[in-house]
Amino acid sequence: MDPLILTSEMITVFSVLGLVIILLVFNLLRVDVVGLLVMTLLPLTGILSGKEAIAGLGSNAVVVLICVMTIGVSLDKTGLVGKVAGKIMKIAGTSESRVVTLLGITVAVPSAIMSNVGAVALMLPAALKVSRISGIPASKIVMPMGFCANMGGNLTLVGATPLIILNDVMRDWWNANSPSGESFVPLGLFSITPIGIAMVAGALAYFLLIGCRLLPVREENEEAGVVSARLRELYGEDVGRGFECVVPENFSAQTLRQLDLRSKYMATALAVAQDNGSKKIHAPQGTTVIGPGDVVLLACRDDSLQKIVNNTGWQLRDNFECFVEETSPEKFGVVEAIVSSRSTLNGHTMKELALRKLYFINPLAIRQGQNTYIKNLIGLVLKPGDTILLHGRWDSLRALQEKSDLIYTENLRGEEIREGKAALALVALTAFLVLALGTDLALSVAGLVALMILVIGRVMHIDEVYKAVEWKTIFLVAGLIPLGVAFEKTGAADYLAMTVLQQMDGLTTMLLYLILAVMTSFFAMFVSNVGTTVLLVPIAMNLAAQVGCDPRIAGMVVAVASINTFMLPTHQVNALIMQPGGYKTTDYMRVGSGMMVLFLVILMTMLKLFY
C-alpha cells in the first residue's frame, strides 16, 4: 500500500476536529453553538461549499430526530407514556438498579428492529417521568438507557443503519475481488444476535456495578416534585409528606370520620384504593369507609405516621405502588392559594365550600396571619389574606381557580392529558414503524408522515411540535454531519486508516479484529457510523483476505464497532440524551471510556467463541 500524503486540507480538518473536541470537553461553548461554529468554519476555510456545510440541517438524521422527538412527546401528552411509566414503577419501585435494568431492557428490545435514536426518543419521556415519580435523578437513568439502546442495535442485522447496509457494502467488495471465485453469502438477520445479547447484558452489569458510581447526581429543579421547595419550607414541618399504607385484614372497618385522622394525628387521607386498587377515591370524605385490604395515601409528619401505624396496625409501604400517579407531578400537585377580597370563598367555612365533594381537592392546611391550622379546618371562616394549601389534580385546581378567583402563588404545572387522542398517537407511531421497516421509504419520510398525522389529527398543535424539539441537540448533530463529510472529502479519514494499518506487520486474525474494532470506534466518534462503515469495511475485507480469515467477519466487526462511540456526545443517541440528562462532555468521557473498553472486551470474546 502506497502511503497517502498529508495535505493542507487534511490539516485544516484535523484542526477543526481538535477545536470541536476542546470546546466540548471543557464546555467553553454551548453544544448547539459548537454545531453552528462547525457549519461556519468549514465553508470559510474552503473545505466545503456553503451548501455542503448546511446540508446537515436538512439531512435524513436531523429530520428523523425532529420527528421521533415529536412522536415521543405526543405519546406523553396522550397519557400513554404515563401508563408505561406506571408499569415500570409498579415493577421497579424506587430502586435505582431495578429502574435502570427495566428501562435498559425495555429500550434494547425495540432497538433490535428500529433506529436506536428512534427507540431512545420514544422511551425518553417515560424515563424522565419515572425519574420524577421515583425521585431518582434523571442523570442516573438516562445515560444507561441510551447506551443499552446502542447495544440493542446489535441484536439483529436491521437494528442499526451500519448493519443494514453491511451486506450491500460487502457484496460490492466481494464482486470486485471474488476470493477463490466463490459467490457472496450474505450475513443472516440473526448472525450477530449472540454479540448483541452479550453487549446488552454487559452494559447493564457495567452500570449496576461501576457506572452507577461514575454517573453525576444532578437533581431536578425545585419545581420538579409534587410540592415545590418553597412550599416544603413553609409547610413541611406541619403537613409532612406522603405515605402509602396498607390496611391489614384484621382491621375493623371504620369511616374516616370515626378514625378522625386530622384531630388525632394531624394527618390527611388524600386518597383511598379499594378492591385491589381497581377503585380509587380521590379526596375521600368523612363517610368513606376504610376496610381490610384497602390502601390509603396519607399526608403527615413522620412522627404522626408512626403513631398511626402503632395504633391502627396499618402497614407502611417502602415505595408508592398503588398511588404512583397520585404522587407524580404530571397530574397531581400541591399549591398555595390566597383568598382575595373578590374571591367567592371569602366569608365561607371549609364545610360550606365542600372542596372534596365538588372538586376532589384536599385542603391540607390554612394559614391565618402567623398561625397554621391543620386540625379542625371544617369550621374556619375564610377571610381576605388567608392562604390555603391544596392537593389535587391540576385540572381540578384550575377549575377551582376559575370559579373562585383564588390567587395561586405558583404557576400550575400540569398539562391536560388528551386521552381521547391516544389512539391517533398510536396510529402515528405505527405508521412510522411500518413505513420505516416495511417499505423502501427514507426514515425521514416515514417520520414526516407520522408528524402530519399528529398535527392534522390535532393530537398536537404545530406550536407544540416546535416546543417538543430539543433544538440544542438538532444543531449539534447538524454541525457534526458536515464535519464527517469533510473527513471523507479531503481524504483525512483514508489517511488515518491507512497510516495506522501500514504500521502493523504479522497480523493474526484476532489481532486484526482488535485493530479494526479500535480504529472503527475512534473514527465513528467523528465521522458518521455509516460513513465509517462504508470507508473501513472494504479496507477490513482486504486485510482479512491477506491474513487468511473470513472477510465477512472482518466487515461485520467494523459495522458492529461503529456504534462504540460512548466517550463523546457526537453520536446521535449521545447527543439526544445530553440535555435531558443534564450531562457534560466530561461525564461521557468518565463513564463512556469504561463502556468502550468493555465493548471491545465483549466483542473480542464473542468473536473468539462464536465466529
C-alpha positions as CSV (number, residue, x, y, z in Angstrom):
1,M,0.0,0.0,0.0
2,D,1.4,3.4,-1.0
3,P,1.4,5.9,1.8
4,L,-1.0,8.8,1.5
5,I,0.3,12.4,1.5
6,L,-0.9,14.7,4.4
7,T,-2.4,17.7,2.6
8,S,-3.2,21.2,3.9
9,E,-6.9,20.4,3.6
10,M,-6.4,17.4,5.9
11,I,-4.6,19.5,8.4
12,T,-7.4,22.0,8.4
13,V,-10.0,19.3,9.0
14,F,-7.9,17.8,11.8
15,S,-7.6,21.4,13.3
16,V,-11.4,21.9,13.2
17,L,-11.9,18.5,14.8
18,G,-9.4,19.4,17.6
19,L,-11.2,22.7,18.2
20,V,-14.5,20.9,18.5
21,I,-13.1,18.4,21.0
22,I,-11.6,21.1,23.1
23,L,-14.9,23.2,23.1
24,L,-17.0,20.1,24.0
25,V,-14.6,18.7,26.7
26,F,-14.1,22.0,28.5
27,N,-17.7,23.3,27.9
28,L,-16.4,26.5,26.5
29,L,-19.4,26.9,24.3
30,R,-22.9,25.5,24.3
31,V,-23.2,22.4,22.2
32,D,-25.6,24.0,19.7
33,V,-23.2,26.9,19.2
34,V,-20.4,24.4,18.6
35,G,-22.5,22.9,15.8
36,L,-23.2,26.3,14.3
37,L,-19.4,27.1,14.5
38,V,-18.5,24.0,12.5
39,M,-21.0,24.9,9.9
40,T,-19.4,28.4,9.7
41,L,-15.7,27.3,9.7
42,L,-15.9,24.6,7.0
43,P,-17.0,26.9,4.2
44,L,-14.8,29.8,5.4
45,T,-11.7,27.6,5.2
46,G,-12.8,26.3,1.7
47,I,-13.1,22.7,2.8
48,L,-16.8,22.5,1.9
49,S,-19.1,24.7,-0.1
50,G,-21.8,26.7,1.7
51,K,-24.4,24.2,0.5
52,E,-22.5,21.2,1.9
53,A,-21.8,22.9,5.2
54,I,-25.5,23.5,6.0
55,A,-26.7,20.2,4.4
56,G,-26.9,18.7,7.9
57,L,-29.9,20.8,8.7
58,G,-31.9,19.1,6.1
59,S,-30.3,15.7,6.5
60,N,-32.2,12.5,7.0
61,A,-30.8,12.1,10.5
62,V,-31.9,15.6,11.6
63,V,-35.4,15.2,10.2
64,V,-35.8,11.8,11.8
65,L,-34.6,13.3,15.2
66,I,-37.2,16.0,15.0
67,C,-40.0,13.6,14.1
68,V,-39.2,10.9,16.8
69,M,-38.9,13.6,19.4
70,T,-42.4,14.8,18.5
71,I,-43.8,11.3,18.4
72,G,-42.4,10.7,21.9
73,V,-44.0,13.9,23.3
74,S,-47.3,13.0,21.6
75,L,-47.3,9.7,23.5
76,D,-46.7,11.7,26.7
77,K,-49.4,14.2,26.1
78,T,-52.0,11.5,25.4
79,G,-51.2,9.7,28.7
80,L,-49.6,6.6,27.0
81,V,-46.1,7.4,28.4
82,G,-47.6,7.8,31.9
83,K,-49.1,4.3,31.6
84,V,-45.7,2.8,30.6
85,A,-44.0,4.7,33.4
86,G,-46.6,3.5,35.9
87,K,-46.0,-0.1,34.8
88,I,-42.2,0.4,35.2
89,M,-42.7,2.0,38.6
90,K,-45.1,-0.8,39.7
91,I,-42.4,-3.4,38.9
92,A,-39.2,-1.5,39.8
93,G,-40.5,0.8,42.6
94,T,-37.9,3.4,43.6
95,S,-34.9,1.0,43.3
96,E,-32.4,2.6,41.1
97,S,-30.9,-0.7,40.0
98,R,-34.3,-2.2,39.1
99,V,-35.3,1.0,37.2
100,V,-32.1,1.0,35.2
101,T,-32.4,-2.7,34.4
102,L,-36.0,-2.4,33.3
103,L,-35.5,0.7,31.2
104,G,-32.4,-0.8,29.6
105,I,-34.2,-4.0,28.6
106,T,-37.3,-2.0,27.5
107,V,-35.3,0.2,25.1
108,A,-32.9,-2.5,23.9
109,V,-35.6,-4.8,22.5
110,P,-37.2,-2.3,20.1
111,S,-33.6,-1.1,19.1
112,A,-33.3,-4.6,17.5
113,I,-35.8,-3.7,14.8
114,M,-35.7,0.1,14.7
115,S,-33.4,3.1,14.8
116,N,-31.5,3.3,18.1
117,V,-32.2,7.1,18.1
118,G,-35.9,6.4,17.5
119,A,-36.1,3.9,20.3
120,V,-34.4,6.3,22.7
121,A,-36.6,9.2,21.6
122,L,-39.8,7.2,22.2
123,M,-38.7,6.0,25.6
124,L,-37.1,9.2,26.8
125,P,-40.3,10.8,28.0
126,A,-41.1,7.6,30.0
127,A,-37.7,7.6,31.6
128,L,-38.0,11.2,32.6
129,K,-41.4,10.6,34.1
130,V,-40.1,7.6,36.0
131,S,-37.3,9.9,37.3
132,R,-39.8,12.5,38.5
133,I,-42.1,9.9,40.1
134,S,-39.3,7.8,41.8
135,G,-37.1,10.7,42.8
136,I,-34.1,9.1,41.1
137,P,-32.1,11.9,39.3
138,A,-32.6,11.7,35.5
139,S,-28.8,11.8,35.2
140,K,-28.7,8.3,36.8
141,I,-31.0,6.6,34.4
142,V,-31.0,8.4,31.0
143,M,-27.4,7.5,30.0
144,P,-27.8,3.8,30.9
145,M,-30.9,3.7,28.8
146,G,-29.1,5.4,25.8
147,F,-26.2,3.1,26.0
148,C,-28.4,0.0,26.2
149,A,-30.3,1.2,23.1
150,N,-27.0,1.3,21.2
151,M,-26.1,-2.2,22.4
152,G,-29.6,-3.4,21.5
153,G,-28.9,-2.3,17.9
154,N,-26.6,-5.3,17.6
155,L,-29.4,-7.8,18.3
156,T,-30.3,-8.1,14.6
157,L,-28.9,-7.0,11.3
158,V,-31.6,-4.4,11.0
159,G,-31.0,-2.8,14.4
160,A,-28.6,0.0,13.2
161,T,-28.0,1.6,9.9
162,P,-24.4,0.4,9.5
163,L,-25.7,-3.2,9.9
164,I,-28.5,-2.6,7.4
165,I,-26.1,-1.5,4.7
166,L,-23.3,-4.0,5.6
167,N,-24.3,-6.8,3.2
168,D,-24.5,-4.4,0.3
169,V,-21.1,-2.9,1.0
170,M,-19.5,-6.3,1.4
171,R,-21.2,-7.6,-1.7
172,D,-19.7,-4.8,-3.7
173,W,-16.2,-5.6,-2.5
174,W,-16.8,-9.4,-3.0
175,N,-17.9,-8.9,-6.6
176,A,-14.8,-6.8,-7.3
177,N,-12.4,-9.2,-5.6
178,S,-14.2,-12.5,-5.6
179,P,-11.8,-14.6,-3.4
180,S,-11.4,-18.1,-4.7
181,G,-14.2,-17.5,-7.2
182,E,-16.9,-18.1,-4.5
183,S,-20.2,-16.3,-4.7
184,F,-21.1,-13.9,-1.8
185,V,-23.1,-15.4,1.0
186,P,-24.8,-12.5,3.0
187,L,-25.0,-12.5,6.8
188,G,-28.3,-13.6,8.1
189,L,-30.7,-11.4,10.2
190,F,-29.6,-13.0,13.5
191,S,-26.0,-13.5,12.6
192,I,-24.9,-11.0,15.3
193,T,-27.5,-11.8,17.9
194,P,-25.1,-13.5,20.3
195,I,-22.9,-10.4,20.3
196,G,-26.0,-8.2,20.9
197,I,-27.3,-10.2,23.8
198,A,-23.8,-10.2,25.5
199,M,-23.5,-6.5,25.0
200,V,-26.9,-5.6,26.4
201,A,-26.1,-7.8,29.4
202,G,-22.7,-6.3,29.8
203,A,-24.0,-2.7,29.6
204,L,-26.5,-3.4,32.4
205,A,-23.9,-5.1,34.5
206,Y,-21.5,-2.2,33.9
207,F,-24.0,0.4,35.1
208,L,-25.2,-1.6,38.1
209,L,-21.7,-2.3,39.3
210,I,-19.5,0.5,38.2
211,G,-21.3,3.1,36.1
212,C,-23.7,4.0,38.8
213,R,-20.8,5.3,40.8
214,L,-19.5,7.4,37.9
215,L,-22.7,9.0,36.8
216,P,-23.3,12.5,38.0
217,V,-26.0,13.3,40.5
218,R,-27.9,16.3,39.1
219,E,-31.2,16.9,40.8
220,E,-34.3,18.3,39.1
221,N,-35.1,21.9,39.8
222,E,-37.2,22.8,42.7
223,E,-40.4,22.7,40.6
224,A,-39.9,19.1,39.7
225,G,-41.8,17.5,42.6
226,V,-45.4,17.4,43.7
227,V,-44.5,20.0,46.2
228,S,-42.1,22.9,45.4
229,A,-39.1,23.7,47.6
230,R,-40.8,26.9,48.7
231,L,-43.9,25.1,50.0
232,R,-41.9,22.4,51.6
233,E,-40.1,25.1,53.5
234,L,-43.3,26.9,54.6
235,Y,-45.5,23.9,55.4
236,G,-43.2,20.9,55.5
237,E,-42.8,20.7,59.3
238,D,-46.6,20.9,59.8
239,V,-48.0,19.0,56.9
240,G,-45.2,16.5,56.4
241,R,-45.1,14.3,53.3
242,G,-46.9,11.5,51.5
243,F,-47.0,7.8,52.6
244,E,-48.8,4.7,51.3
245,C,-50.3,2.4,53.9
246,V,-52.0,-1.0,53.6
247,V,-54.9,-1.7,55.9
248,P,-54.4,-5.3,57.4
249,E,-57.1,-8.0,57.2
250,N,-57.8,-7.9,61.0
251,F,-58.7,-4.2,60.9
252,S,-62.3,-3.3,61.8
253,A,-63.9,-1.2,59.1
254,Q,-64.4,2.4,60.1
255,T,-65.3,5.7,58.4
256,L,-62.7,8.4,58.1
257,R,-64.9,10.5,60.4
258,Q,-64.6,7.7,63.0
259,L,-60.8,7.5,62.5
260,D,-60.5,11.3,63.0
261,L,-57.0,11.3,61.5
262,R,-56.8,15.1,61.5
263,S,-57.5,15.7,65.2
264,K,-55.6,12.7,66.5
265,Y,-52.6,12.7,64.2
266,M,-52.6,15.9,62.1
267,A,-52.9,13.6,59.1
268,T,-54.9,13.9,55.9
269,A,-56.2,11.0,53.8
270,L,-55.5,12.1,50.2
271,A,-56.9,9.0,48.5
272,V,-58.2,5.5,49.2
273,A,-57.8,2.5,46.9
274,Q,-60.3,-0.4,47.3
275,D,-60.9,-3.7,45.5
276,N,-57.2,-4.4,45.0
277,G,-56.6,-1.0,43.6
278,S,-59.3,-1.1,40.9
279,K,-61.4,1.5,42.6
280,K,-59.8,4.8,43.8
281,I,-61.4,7.5,45.8
282,H,-59.6,10.8,45.5
283,A,-60.2,13.4,48.2
284,P,-62.3,11.0,50.3
285,Q,-65.0,12.4,52.6
286,G,-65.8,11.6,56.2
287,T,-68.3,9.0,55.2
288,T,-65.7,7.0,53.2
289,V,-65.2,3.5,54.8
290,I,-61.7,2.2,55.4
291,G,-61.7,-1.6,55.5
292,P,-59.4,-4.6,55.4
293,G,-57.2,-4.7,52.3
294,D,-57.7,-1.0,51.4
295,V,-54.7,1.2,50.6
296,V,-54.6,4.7,52.0
297,L,-52.5,7.6,50.8
298,L,-51.6,9.8,53.8
299,A,-50.1,13.2,54.2
300,C,-48.5,13.6,57.6
301,R,-45.3,14.0,59.5
302,D,-43.0,11.1,60.2
303,D,-43.8,11.0,63.9
304,S,-47.5,11.2,63.2
305,L,-47.2,8.2,60.8
306,Q,-45.5,6.2,63.5
307,K,-48.4,6.8,65.8
308,I,-51.0,5.8,63.2
309,V,-49.1,2.6,62.4
310,N,-48.8,1.7,66.1
311,N,-52.5,2.5,66.9
312,T,-54.2,1.1,63.8
313,G,-51.9,-1.6,62.7
314,W,-51.7,-0.1,59.2
315,Q,-48.6,-1.3,57.3
316,L,-46.3,1.3,55.6
317,R,-45.0,0.5,52.1
318,D,-41.5,1.4,51.2
319,N,-42.5,2.7,47.8
320,F,-45.6,4.0,46.1
321,E,-47.2,1.1,44.3
322,C,-50.9,1.8,44.2
323,F,-50.7,5.6,44.1
324,V,-47.9,6.2,41.6
325,E,-50.0,8.6,39.5
326,E,-51.3,10.5,42.5
327,T,-47.7,11.2,43.7
328,S,-46.5,12.2,40.3
329,P,-46.2,15.9,39.4
330,E,-47.6,15.2,36.0
331,K,-51.2,15.1,37.1
332,F,-51.3,15.9,40.8
333,G,-49.7,18.6,42.8
334,V,-49.8,20.9,45.9
335,V,-50.4,24.6,45.6
336,E,-50.8,27.6,47.9
337,A,-54.0,29.7,47.3
338,I,-54.6,33.2,48.6
339,V,-58.1,34.2,49.4
340,S,-58.7,37.6,47.7
341,S,-61.3,40.2,48.6
342,R,-63.1,39.2,45.4
343,S,-63.0,35.5,45.9
344,T,-66.2,33.6,46.3
345,L,-64.6,31.7,49.1
346,N,-64.4,34.8,51.3
347,G,-66.6,34.5,54.4
348,H,-67.3,30.8,54.0
349,T,-66.2,27.8,56.0
350,M,-64.5,24.8,54.6
351,K,-67.6,22.8,55.3
352,E,-69.7,25.1,53.2
353,L,-67.3,25.0,50.4
354,A,-67.2,21.2,50.2
355,L,-64.0,21.2,48.1
356,R,-63.6,17.4,48.4
357,K,-67.1,16.7,47.1
358,L,-67.3,19.3,44.4
359,Y,-63.7,19.4,43.1
360,F,-62.0,16.3,44.6
361,I,-59.4,18.7,46.2
362,N,-57.9,18.1,49.6
363,P,-57.3,21.1,51.9
364,L,-54.1,20.3,53.8
365,A,-53.7,23.4,55.9
366,I,-54.8,27.0,56.3
367,R,-52.6,29.9,57.4
368,Q,-54.3,32.9,59.1
369,G,-51.7,35.5,60.0
370,Q,-48.8,33.7,61.6
371,N,-50.9,30.7,62.6
372,T,-51.0,27.4,60.6
373,Y,-54.1,25.2,61.1
374,I,-54.3,21.5,60.2
375,K,-56.9,20.4,62.8
376,N,-60.5,21.5,62.8
377,L,-60.4,23.1,59.3
378,I,-64.0,22.4,58.8
379,G,-65.3,25.3,60.9
380,L,-62.7,28.0,60.0
381,V,-64.2,31.1,58.3
382,L,-62.0,32.2,55.4
383,K,-61.2,35.9,55.0
384,P,-59.1,38.0,52.7
385,G,-55.3,37.3,53.0
386,D,-55.8,33.7,54.3
387,T,-53.8,31.1,52.4
388,I,-54.9,27.5,51.8
389,L,-52.6,24.6,51.0
390,L,-54.5,22.4,48.5
391,H,-53.7,19.0,46.9
392,G,-55.5,17.7,43.8
393,R,-55.3,17.1,40.1
394,W,-54.0,20.1,38.2
395,D,-57.2,20.3,36.1
396,S,-59.3,20.4,39.3
397,L,-57.1,23.1,40.8
398,R,-57.6,25.1,37.5
399,A,-61.3,24.7,37.7
400,L,-61.4,25.9,41.3
401,Q,-59.3,28.9,40.4
402,E,-61.6,29.9,37.5
403,K,-64.8,29.7,39.7
404,S,-63.5,31.2,42.9
405,D,-61.0,33.9,42.0
406,L,-58.3,32.3,44.2
407,I,-54.8,33.6,43.6
408,Y,-52.2,30.8,43.3
409,T,-48.7,31.7,44.5
410,E,-47.1,29.5,41.8
411,N,-47.9,28.5,38.3
412,L,-49.9,25.3,37.9
413,R,-47.5,22.8,36.3
414,G,-49.7,20.0,34.9
415,E,-50.8,19.8,31.3
416,E,-54.1,18.5,30.1
417,I,-53.8,14.8,29.2
418,R,-55.5,14.2,25.9
419,E,-56.6,10.6,26.4
420,G,-59.1,10.9,23.6
421,K,-56.2,11.4,21.2
422,A,-54.2,8.3,22.4
423,A,-55.5,6.2,19.5
424,L,-54.3,8.7,16.9
425,A,-50.9,8.9,18.6
426,L,-50.6,5.1,18.4
427,V,-51.6,5.3,14.7
428,A,-48.8,7.8,14.1
429,L,-46.3,5.6,15.9
430,T,-47.5,2.5,14.0
431,A,-47.3,4.3,10.6
432,F,-43.8,5.4,11.4
433,L,-42.7,1.9,12.2
434,V,-44.5,0.2,9.3
435,L,-43.2,2.7,6.8
436,A,-39.6,2.6,8.2
437,L,-39.4,-1.2,8.5
438,G,-41.7,-2.4,5.7
439,T,-41.0,-0.1,2.8
440,D,-38.1,1.5,1.0
441,L,-39.1,5.0,2.1
442,A,-36.4,7.0,3.9
443,L,-36.8,7.2,7.6
444,S,-37.3,11.0,7.3
445,V,-40.3,10.5,5.1
446,A,-41.8,7.9,7.5
447,G,-41.3,10.4,10.3
448,L,-42.9,13.2,8.4
449,V,-46.0,11.0,7.7
450,A,-46.3,10.4,11.4
451,L,-45.8,14.1,12.1
452,M,-48.6,15.0,9.8
453,I,-50.9,12.5,11.4
454,L,-50.3,14.1,14.8
455,V,-50.8,17.7,13.5
456,I,-53.7,17.2,11.2
457,G,-55.3,14.8,13.7
458,R,-55.0,17.6,16.3
459,V,-53.0,15.4,18.7
460,M,-50.6,18.3,18.9
461,H,-50.7,21.9,17.7
462,I,-47.8,22.8,15.4
463,D,-46.5,25.3,18.0
464,E,-46.3,22.3,20.4
465,V,-44.2,20.5,17.9
466,Y,-41.7,23.3,17.9
467,K,-41.6,23.2,21.7
468,A,-41.2,19.4,21.7
469,V,-37.9,19.5,19.8
470,E,-34.5,19.7,21.6
471,W,-33.0,22.3,19.3
472,K,-29.6,22.2,21.0
473,T,-29.4,18.6,20.0
474,I,-30.5,19.3,16.5
475,F,-27.9,22.0,15.8
476,L,-25.1,19.8,17.4
477,V,-25.9,16.9,15.1
478,A,-26.4,19.2,12.1
479,G,-22.9,20.6,12.7
480,L,-21.2,17.3,13.1
481,I,-22.6,15.8,9.9
482,P,-20.7,18.2,7.6
483,L,-17.5,17.6,9.7
484,G,-17.9,13.9,8.8
485,V,-18.3,14.8,5.1
486,A,-15.2,16.9,5.3
487,F,-13.2,14.0,6.7
488,E,-14.2,11.8,3.8
489,K,-14.0,14.5,1.1
490,T,-10.4,15.6,2.0
491,G,-9.2,12.1,2.4
492,A,-8.4,12.7,6.1
493,A,-10.3,9.5,7.0
494,D,-8.4,7.4,4.5
495,Y,-5.1,8.9,5.6
496,L,-5.7,8.0,9.3
497,A,-6.9,4.5,8.4
498,M,-4.0,3.6,6.1
499,T,-1.4,5.2,8.3
500,V,-2.5,3.0,11.2
501,L,-2.8,-0.2,9.2
502,Q,0.6,0.2,7.4
503,Q,2.3,0.2,10.7
504,M,1.0,-3.3,11.5
505,D,3.1,-6.4,10.4
506,G,2.5,-10.0,11.1
507,L,-1.2,-9.7,11.8
508,T,-3.1,-12.6,13.3
509,T,-6.9,-13.0,12.9
510,M,-7.8,-11.8,16.5
511,L,-5.2,-9.0,16.4
512,L,-6.7,-7.8,13.1
513,Y,-10.2,-7.8,14.6
514,L,-9.0,-5.9,17.6
515,I,-7.2,-3.3,15.5
516,L,-10.3,-2.9,13.2
517,A,-12.6,-2.5,16.3
518,V,-10.4,0.1,17.9
519,M,-9.9,2.1,14.8
520,T,-13.6,2.0,13.9
521,S,-14.5,3.1,17.4
522,F,-12.2,6.1,17.0
523,F,-13.5,7.0,13.5
524,A,-17.1,6.7,14.4
525,M,-16.8,9.3,17.1
526,F,-16.1,12.0,14.5
527,V,-17.4,10.5,11.2
528,S,-20.9,9.2,10.9
529,N,-21.1,5.5,11.7
530,V,-22.5,4.9,8.2
531,G,-19.5,6.8,6.7
532,T,-17.2,4.9,8.9
533,T,-18.7,1.6,7.7
534,V,-18.6,2.4,4.0
535,L,-15.0,3.6,4.4
536,L,-13.5,0.9,6.6
537,V,-15.4,-2.3,5.5
538,P,-13.5,-2.6,2.2
539,I,-10.2,-2.0,3.9
540,A,-11.0,-4.5,6.6
541,M,-12.0,-7.2,4.0
542,N,-8.8,-6.6,2.0
543,L,-6.7,-7.1,5.2
544,A,-8.7,-10.2,6.1
545,A,-8.1,-11.7,2.7
546,Q,-4.3,-11.1,3.2
547,V,-4.3,-12.6,6.7
548,G,-6.4,-15.6,5.6
549,C,-9.6,-15.1,7.7
550,D,-13.2,-14.6,6.6
551,P,-13.6,-11.1,5.1
552,R,-17.2,-11.1,6.0
553,I,-16.4,-11.4,9.7
554,A,-13.9,-8.5,9.4
555,G,-16.6,-6.4,7.7
556,M,-19.0,-7.3,10.5
557,V,-16.5,-6.2,13.1
558,V,-16.4,-2.8,11.6
559,A,-20.2,-2.4,11.4
560,V,-20.7,-3.6,15.0
561,A,-17.8,-1.4,16.3
562,S,-19.2,1.7,14.6
563,I,-21.6,2.2,17.5
564,N,-18.8,2.1,20.1
565,T,-18.9,5.9,20.5
566,F,-19.8,6.3,24.1
567,M,-17.0,8.7,25.1
568,L,-18.2,11.9,23.4
569,P,-21.7,13.3,22.7
570,T,-21.1,13.1,18.9
571,H,-23.2,10.0,18.3
572,Q,-26.9,10.9,17.7
573,V,-28.1,8.9,20.7
574,N,-25.5,10.6,23.0
575,A,-26.5,14.0,21.7
576,L,-30.1,13.2,22.2
577,I,-29.8,12.3,25.9
578,M,-27.3,15.1,26.7
579,Q,-29.7,17.8,27.6
580,P,-32.5,15.7,29.3
581,G,-29.9,14.0,31.4
582,G,-28.0,17.3,32.2
583,Y,-24.7,15.7,31.1
584,K,-21.5,17.4,30.3
585,T,-18.8,16.2,27.8
586,T,-16.7,15.1,30.8
587,D,-19.5,12.8,32.0
588,Y,-19.3,11.0,28.7
589,M,-15.6,10.7,28.9
590,R,-15.6,9.4,32.5
591,V,-18.5,6.9,32.0
592,G,-18.1,6.2,28.3
593,S,-14.4,5.3,28.4
594,G,-15.0,2.3,30.6
595,M,-18.0,1.4,28.4
596,M,-15.9,1.5,25.3
597,V,-13.3,-0.8,26.8
598,L,-16.0,-3.2,28.0
599,F,-17.5,-3.1,24.5
600,L,-14.2,-4.2,22.9
601,V,-13.7,-6.9,25.5
602,I,-17.2,-8.4,24.9
603,L,-16.8,-8.1,21.1
604,M,-13.4,-9.9,21.1
605,T,-14.7,-12.6,23.5
606,M,-17.8,-13.3,21.4
607,L,-15.7,-13.4,18.2
608,K,-13.4,-15.9,19.8
609,L,-16.3,-18.1,21.0
610,F,-18.8,-17.9,18.1
611,Y,-17.0,-16.7,15.0
